[in-house]
Amino acid sequence: MTMHTIGTRAEWLAARLELLEAEKELTRRGDELARQRQALPWVRVDKDYRFDTDTGSATLADLFQGRSQLLIYHFMFGPDYTAGCPSCSAIADGFNGFAAHLANHDVTLMSVSRAPLAKLQAYKRRLGWTFPWASSFGSDFNLDFAVGITEAQQREGGAEYNYRREAAAQDPQTPDGPSTQFGGEHPVSQFARMCGTDPFTYIRERPGMSAFVLEDGVVYHTYSTFARGLDALWGMYQWLDRAPRGRNEANGIWWRRHDEYVEAAPACCR
């Protein structure tokens, strides 16, 4: 028997209308936050970053692909990984569809990772992705935009992520407690294993997104967000937040790369 509140249609409608007012307020607040993001000062990018792309070596300005705006998803795929981060992969599953819409609205969507280009290309083929993905291998791009840390920073402290300075790393598997799923394996350990690496190497890469604008031949950095700031870009969460049981993650990490769900998928979806 369900433990959830049961009501009449009239009771549901009254509660729904009350919730609607809160949703409208959130929408209005979201519109205001968007205006505040767009009002941030621009920071000129003078450093000569180089990237490897499907069409050859490229500058940051080249990544715009002839458009004036560039949105970069900082995808966790380090040089020592054998596969991309499962969480980043779940976010990136939505890129194929709306990259075309953004491109026709003067915005280029691009993923950037430190893994060599050949690894990124192979992973794209595996998951059926077509959005552009550049390698920043050998450049300071990830460090400068706070989505990567060095071994020295990890050992000694001083790295910045999500606008906070980090202390020297302790055991990366301890901060948020063990997962009760998959035999009690901690999420960091689980994801590191799924990426073919160890926990300390895994967390030297960080997720984030950054926005840039190209004006009069000059590139400016306009915005970056990290950690929970990426929730809004994670398409499946927008749906789960409207599902009856929500994110339903009491038992820990549940998601996989989309080609790893085959055994659990209904027969009609295989």
N, C-alpha and C positions, 0 to 999 in steps of 0.2 A: 504494500500500500504506500502511496506517495506521502512524503512528509511535507510537501510544498503546500502553500496556501491555495485552497480551492474557492472559487467565487462564482457569482452569476455574471452574465454578460454585462449587466448594468454596473456591477462592482468593478469589473475589468475596465470598462470604458471610463469610469470616473478616475481610476488609478492611472490609466493610460493618458488621459488629458492632463493630469498633474505632472506626469513624467514629461509630456510634450513641452510644457513650459520650461522645464530644466534643460531639455534638449535644445530648444530654441536659444536659450541663454548661452549654452555651450557653443552653438553655431556662431552667435554674435561675437562671443569672446574669441573664437577661432579666427573670424574675419579680422578682428582687431590685432591679433597676434601676427597674422600675415602681413598687415600693414606695417607693424613694428619691425618685422624681419626685413622688409623691403626698404625701410628707412635707415637701416644700419649704415654706418660709413663704409665706403669701399677702401680696400687696402691694395695698393699697387704691388704686383708680383714681378719683381725684377730678376729673380734667379732663373737661370737657364736650365730648367728641368728637361730631361730627355726620356722618352718612352719608346717602347717597342710595340708596334701595332701590326695589324694584318697587312697594312700597306707600306710598312717600313718604319724607320726611325722618325719620331715626331716630337715637336715642342708642345708645351701646354697650349699655346695658341692654335696649333694644328688640330688638337683634339676637339675644338669647336666645330670642325668640319664645315666651315663657311657660315655658321650661325653666330649670333651675338651672345648667347647664353649657354652655359655648360653646367650640367649637374653630374657630379661624380659620386658614385657609390664606392666607398672604400671597402672592398671585399676581402675578407680574411682568407688569404691563400698565400702562405709564406713560401719561400724557396725550398724549405725542407718538408713541406706538406706533400702528400701523395694525392690528396683530393681537397676540394674546397670545404670551408666550414659549412656544416649542415644548416645552421641558422641563416647565414648569408645566402645559402643556396635557396632556402625557402622564400626569402625576400626577393631574390633575383628571378624566381619563377614568374613573377608578374611583369618583368621588364619587357619581354618580347612584345606584348600587346600594346602597351602604351608608349613605347619608344617611338613608334611611327607617328602617333598623335603629337607627341612633343616635338618631333623633328619638323612637323608641319606647322608648328607654332613658334619657330625660331629658337628651339631649345634642343640641345644634344644631350642625350643620356648616355653615360659612359661608366663602366666599371673599371677600377684600377686596383691591381694587386702587385705584390712584390715577387711572386713566382715568375719564373721565365715564361716567355710568351708561348712556347711549345706546350707547356703544362696547361696553360689557360685554354689554348685552342683545343687540346684533347678533351678537356673537361666540358667545354662548350658543346663539342660534338656528342659526348656521352649524354648530356642532358637536353640536347635539342635546342639550345639557345642561339639566337642570332644577333642579339644586341652587341654593340662594340665593347671590347674589353682590351685594355692596354696594360702592359707590364711596366712597372716602375723599377724593375730590378737594377741595382747599381746606382740609383739616384737617392737623393735625400727627401724625396717628395713625401713619403709616408711619415718620416720622422718630423718634418717641418709642419705637417698638418695633423700631428698628434694622433696618428693611427698606427704607430709602430714604435717600439722601444728597442734599445740595444741591450745586449747581455750585460754590459757595464751598468746601464741605468737600472736594469732589473735587479742586479746584485747590490748596487749602492744606493738606489733611490734617486728621486729627482725628476723622473719622467712625468709628463703631464698627459692626463686623459680626462675627458669630459670636464675640462676647465678646473681640474684639481691636480695638485702635486701629489705624487705617490711616494710612499715610503719604500724601503728595500723590500723585495718580495719575500714573503714567507712561503709556506707550502701553498701553491695556487689552488689546491683542492679543498682548503679548509674554510674560506671566507663565508660561504653561504650554506654550509652544512651538507651532509651527504644526501644523495637522492635515495629514495626508498625503492625506486624502480630499477630493473635490470641488476638484481642482486646487490643493491646498495651502492653501485658504482656512482661516484661523484660526477656531475655534469661536465666539469672541466676535463676529468680523466676520460670520460666517455667520448667527448668531442675530439680530444687529442687523438685517441685511438682511432676514431672514424676518419681522421685526417692523416693517419699514418705517422704520428709524431708523439712527443712526450708533452706533458702539461706545461712545463716552463717554456718550451719552444712555441707551443700553441698560443699562449697568451701574450707573446711578444708582438703578435698581430692584433689589431683592434678594429672593430666595425665603426663606420661613421659615414656621413655624406657631407660634401662640400659643394658650394655654388660659386660660380665665377661668371664674370661678364667681360666681353671684349669690346672696347670702345676706342676708336681712333688708333687701332693697332696696339693698344695697351691692355694687358690682362689685369683684372682686379679680382681679389677674393672678397666675396660678399657675405657668406654665411657658412657655418658648419654646425652639425649636431651629431651627438654620439649616444651610445647606450639606449636608454628608454626613449630618447628623442627620435629613435628610428621606428618606434611602434607604428606610427601613422603610415609608414611606407611598407609595412608588413601586411600585405593584402589579406592573408588568411585570418589575421587577428581582427580585422574590421568585420569580418563575417562572424567569427566566434563570439565577439562581444555582443552580437545580436542573437546568438543561439540560446536555447533554453538553459543550458548548463555553462554558458560562457566559455572561458579558456580551459576550465576543468583540468588544472595541472597539479592537483594535490599530490599526485604520485610522481611528479618530476617530469623530466624531459621526455616527450613522446614523439616529436617530429623526426622525420627522416628525409633524405633526399628523395625526390619524387619517384625515382626508379628503384627505390628500396622498399616500396610498399606492396610490391606485387603479391606476395603470399597472403597479405591481409586484405587485399582488395576483393570486393564481391565479384562473382563470376561474370556479371554483366559488364564490369569495368576492366577486366583483364585483356 
